[in-house]
């Protein structure tokens, strides 16, 4: 049974959504509408997160926990799954761990290395497909930092959890934008987002329009450009260096 102190709630699947006034709808918006690259993290707690979601008709499992081990045990408890010691934990294709002990240890070490003093995990869109023995959800990480120089940030991850006929978790696949994560860790996400929007995107659109006008858009001509443009730039740089 869940109590008020537990950070695990099961949303009711019955009943209709209550009628809300325009003022109430505006005040119940659960997530910041900030663009990607802005830091949205503020001081919070699992209790505050649950109180916020109580006001929305989410119709889902909501798990909010501080610490990875607490979070993992809460999400499997929602489906009455078991956690054997062995698991194939694929970390975004950059590393595969075989035991939960290694997973928890790795999380503790790299959060300290990255200056993350507090991390709260919560789920969004928790989906269960019993016929595939699969559960998946969007994981939101709320990261607070150990130094005032480093900005706190919220980050989103896609998680797939597989289990067997005995309801034992056998594999977990975690997918996320690794470059964006480290840009947030270094406090460079906002600058990177501005540069991509105002410089890289404009150059790319101009190139795409010119390329399309040639009528020669195909994999061969695209690959040829990838070879010729760097070679041309290197040649021009060499000419400029010799004449200087």
N, C-alpha and C positions, 0 to 999 in steps of 0.2 A: 504494500500500500504506500502511496506517496503522501507525504506530509507537507505542511507549509514551508518547512525548512529545507526540503529537498529541492534540488535544481532540475527536476524532471517533471514535466507536466504532459498529460495526454489531452489534446483538444477534443471537445465533444464533436461527434459526427452527426448529431441530431439537432433539430431546431433550425430556424431560419436566421439570416443576418438581420439584426435590429436596424430600424430606421434611424438614421443619424441626420442631424441638422448640418448645414454647410460649415458652421463654426466648429462643431464637434469633429467633423471629418478632417478639417484642417489641423486641429490640435492633436489628432491621433495618428498622424503620419509617423511611422516607426523608424524610418531611415533617412539619413541626410541626403539631400538631392545635390550634393556637390559633385563637380566633374572629377574624372579620374586624375589622380596626381595631387589632389588636395588632402591634407591631413585632417581627418575627422575624429580621431580618437580623443575621448575625454575620460576623466576619472569615472569609473563605474564599478559594478559588482554583479555577480550572478543574480542577486535578489532584485536589483534595479532593472536588469534585463527582463526578468520574468514579470515584474510588475508592468513594464512597458507593453509586453506582448499580451497580457491579460485583457487589454483594451481592444485587441484586434481579433477578428474572426479568422484565425489562421487555419484552423482545422488540420492540425499536424502535430507531430511530436516536436516539442521544444526542449532542447537540452542546453543548459548554460553552466559551465564549470570552469573553475580556475585550475590549471594544470592538465597536462595531456592524459595522464593515467586516470584521473577522475573522470575526464570527459569520455574516454574510450569505454570505461565500465558503465557509464550512464547510457551511452547510445546503444550498446548491445543489450542492456537491461530492458530497454523499450520493446525489443522483439524477443526477449527471453533467450538470447543467444549465449553460448559459452565461449570462454577465452582459454583455449589450451596454450601451453607455453610456446609452442612452435607456430609460426605464421610467416607467410611470404609478404613482406611489407615493402612495396615498391614506391620509393620516394621520387616521383617525377622522372623516373628513368635515370636518375643520377646516383642511385644506390639502392640495393635490395638487402634488407635485414631479415633474419630468419627466426628471431625470438622477440617477444615483447620486452624482455629485459634490455635488449640492445636498442629497441625503439625508444624506450623511456630514457635510457642513458644518453643516447644521441641528442634527444630533444633538450635535455638539461644542459649538456655541454655547449651546443651551438647557440642556445639562447643567451647564455652567459657571454660567449665570444662576441655576439652581436649587440651586447649592451641592452638586452631585453630583461627588465626586472620583474615584470608581471605580464602574464598572458592568459586571457580568458577566451575560451572557445564556445561558440554557439552554433546551432544548426539552423538552416533555412531549407524549406522544400524537401523535408525528409520523405523519401519515397521508398516503398518496399514492394518488391516483385517476388512473391513466394514461389511461383512456378520456375523462376530462374535462380532461386536461392541467392538473391541479390538485394542489397539495400544501398541507396546512394543519396547524397545530399550536398548542399553547398555549405561549406564550413567558413564561418567568419572568425578571424583571429583578431582580437583586440590586444594590441601590444603597447605596453608602457615601458619607458626607457629608464636606464640606471643613471643617466646624466642629462642635465637640462639642455646640453648642447644638441642632443639627439632627439628629434621630434617623435612623439608617439604616432602610431598609425593603425588603421584597420585594413585587413587584407582578406581576400576571398580565395578559397581553395575548393576544388571539386574532389569528392571522396567516394570511392566505390568499395563496398564491403561484401565479400563472398563467403558463403558458409556451406557446409555439407549436410547430409541427411540427418546427422546427429545434432544439428544446430550448433556446430562448432565453427567458429570463424577460421577460415583457412587462408584467406588472402585479402590484402587491402591495397588498393591502388590510389595514390594521391597525385593529383595533377594541378599545376599552377604555373603562372608566369614567373619564372625564376628571375629574369632580369628586372622586372618590376619590383619584385620583393627586395632585392638587394639595393635598388635605387631608393626605395623607401627607408631601408635600414641606414643608408648613408645620408639621408636627408636631401637627395637630389631628384626626387620624383617630380616635384613641381617644375624645376628648371628643365628637366627632360621633356615633360609634357608640353611646355611652352615651345621648346625648340622643335619638337616634332610637328606641332600644329602650325607654327608660323614660318618654318624654314623647310623642313624635310617634305611635308605634305605638299607645299606649293611647288617645289621642284619636281616632285613625283607626278603631280597633275599636269604640269607643263610638258614633261617628257611623254606621259601617256597620250596626251592629245596629239603631239607631234608624231609619235610612233603610229598612232591609229590612222592619221592622215596619209601615211605612206602606203597603206594597203598591204603591207608586208608583215603583219603581225602573226608570228608563228614561233614555235620553240627554237627553231634553228636561228632565225634572225635575232631573237632575244639573247640566246647564248653567245652569238657572235658579238653583240654589243658588250656583254659582260667581259669579253676578252679584249676587244679593241679599245674601249674607253680607258681602262686602267693603263694599257700600253701607250696610248696617246698622251695621257697625263704624265706618265713617266718620261716620255720623249721630250715633251715641252719643258718639264722641270730640268732635264739634263741640258737642253739648249739654253735655258735661262741661267743655269749655273755656270756654263762655260763662257757666256758673254758678259757676265757680271764682273 
